[in-house]
């Protein structure tokens, strides 16, 4: 795994939840894990990974991912043993 993805994973797993995780980095990490990302209505993004579909809101106007979304992504990755 590339160093950039490891850094993003470290931010996702950081306690307390980091408010400094950039959405483009999250998308790149998920793609590296084999995710399929699809645009939905508005700012919604559908992520298909581990034969599951999750829908997230792309942050706007800034690139920082919401803490709730970071926690949700962390729990999802953790449940599939991604560290």
N, C-alpha and C positions, 0 to 999 in steps of 0.2 A: 504494500500500500504506500502511496506517495506521502511524503512528509506533510504536504498541505492538508491531506485528508485526515492524517493522524492529529494534526493540530485542531482541526474542526471537531473531531471526535472528543478530544480533550476538553474543548469548550462546551460541548453538549453534555458531557458527563460531570462537569464542574459543579460543586456544591458551594454556596447556594447557586441557583440557576443563573447563568450569565445572561445579561441583556445586551451582550456585545457579539452575538453570533450573526454573521452576515448571511442573508438568504441565498445569494449566489453560491456561497461556499457550501451551504447545506445541500442545495440542488446538485452541485458537483460531486459531493460525497455520495449522495443517494444514487446518482448515475454510475459512479464507480462501483457501487455494490450491486449494480444490475437493475436498478429501478427504471421504470418507464414513466416519464413525466408528461402530463397532458394538460393543456390550458382548458379551463372551464369558464363559466360565466363570471364576469367581474374580475376580481383578483384571486379567484379560487384556482388551485392547482391540484390535480389528481395525481397521486403517486402510487404506482403499482409495484410492489416489492414483496417477496415471500408469499406470492399468490394471494396477497391482500391488497385492498385499495383503501388508501387514506386520502382525505381531502384537507388541504391546508390553505390558509389565506396568505398570499404573497404580500409582504409588508409594503406599505406606501405611506407617505412619500419617501421615507428613508429606507435603507436596505437592512436594518437590524430586525432580526426575527423576534417576535413576541415571546416572552418568557414561558407562557403557557404552551406555545407550539414547541419550544425547545424541550420542555419537560415531556410532552407527548411523544416527540421524536425519540428522546432518550429511552422512555419506557418501551416504545416499539422496538427499537434496536436491541435493548437489553433482553427483551422477551425472546429474541432470536439469537442470543449469545454473541452479539457484535460488540466488541470492546476495542 
